[in-house]
Amino acid sequence: MKRLQHLYTPLIDNNPVTLQILGICSALAVTTSMTTALVMSLALIVVLVASSMIISAIRHHIPTSIRLILQITIIASLVIVADQVIQAFAFDISQRLSIFVGLIVTNCLVLGRAEAFAMRNPVGLSALDALGNGLGYGLVLLLIGFVRELFGAGTLFGQTVFPTIHDGGWFTPLNLMLLAPSAFFLLGLLIWAIRSVRPAQIEPVDYEISIEPNRRAP
Amino acid sequence: MRGVWHRDTVSWIIVSAMLPVVVAASLDLGFATMQRFGVALAVISFWQGVFLFTRAQPLSPIALVTAFAVAVLASGTTEMWQIVLAASFGTVIGEQIFGGWGRNVVNAGVVTLAFLYFAFPEVLHTGTGPLVAIAAGFGALLLLVMGVLSWRIAVAATMGLVLATFALGQDPAAPFLEGSLVFGLVFLIGDPVASASTRMGRWAYGALAGALVAIFGWADAGIDAPQAVVFATLLASLFAPLFDAAAVAVATRKWRGGHA
């Protein structure tokens, strides 16, 4: 059971997006619809699990001085494969994801797990850890994508849920939801909610503003 | 007289400076303004109450100012749920999560209005006439005399606005006849919390804000539309801490004798 901890702690307790604040760039870019968020999450999970397993398998043979170059090479190769597969079987989604599948290479989450976990742990554990982190990332992406697509366009996975006033329905789409800042706001609110439920995630304050009870100055 | 100048004194002064504008705006815009004002005030008061009970943040009469700014500058909004949504967002994200009025980075009214303009771009907002401009001028006088509105910001913003208008080849007097623009100049750009607070910072902040109003007004939203002044304030108040930090850094360098 202890092994399974690596699978479920990254879901909420040690979530890569909401606690470690990694992978924000893609979380903003691909969450305007559930479809793109889902495909992006799947691509990241595949790349993350495969790269972690490969790096973990050859970890004893990797010279320390060039380990980052090697990790990047492995991750980049896998990303190219994932990108090509998406282009081959889901071309329109690939167009909507634009460069963000390719940019999984630079996603700190992937390199972070390789460097922090896969370099020091056996293959099975690394795979579990990678899967957990990928699922944690996907969970946040899907949550934000759900809110943004539902309130920004009135649809989910492209299927109409709220008929918009443009199609003769009642729902006024919130255009703000389709702009990048809304993902920041939603992510911020999500982090706020999680930390209200789990105060252990709150970082110590950098400095304290002293408030004396009798001080009335502004 | 010690102990009179606390946070709420300042906000009551801003509220009283706003009274002439309230009269002018109700003559100019009619009943719908008061309706928006009432809804916005109720929403902001509700959230102030929530944060009073959950985080012990005291209530502030600034709710009146924020609600009124929203009512005047969101002149085209007729759906009250849009006001409810935007005012909730503006007051919580713009003000309350930072610890309440006095600790916010941007003006809550500006956040609310920017939310309205971005989220519902199909709503057309019209500016107000010269009557509101004159009333806002009287309010500005009171604020200047009481020292709440920094004269440096007022002068710098006016200069920035005039010079940028001149550079764009437009009539430099035209902006001062627009009620919503002058209102924004006095109560949003001149907001004592979200603006810069060092001398040099205030000059730079005011000039930037004024120039941005002219650029947004003449080149994009239209000088008679309220959008220009709101977006200019939003951008300029994000730069305010940078200007202050620069002014402090320059001053520190001087004290240390030029090498540090």
Contacts between the chains, C-beta under 8 A, distances in Angstrom:
chain1	res1	chain2	res2	distance
A	172	B	79	7.7
A	172	B	120	7.2
A	174	B	119	4.9
A	174	B	120	7.8
A	175	B	118	6.7
A	175	B	119	5.9
A	175	B	120	7.2
A	175	B	121	5.8
A	176	B	115	6.7
A	176	B	118	4.7
A	176	B	119	3.8
A	177	B	119	7.8
A	179	B	118	6.7
A	185	B	89	7.9
A	185	B	93	6.7
A	188	B	93	7.9
A	192	B	97	7.7
A	216	B	3	5.4
A	216	B	6	3.9
A	216	B	7	8.0
A	217	B	5	7.0
A	217	B	6	6.3
A	218	B	5	7.0
A	218	B	6	6.0
A	218	B	7	4.4
A	218	B	10	6.1
A	218	B	102	5.8
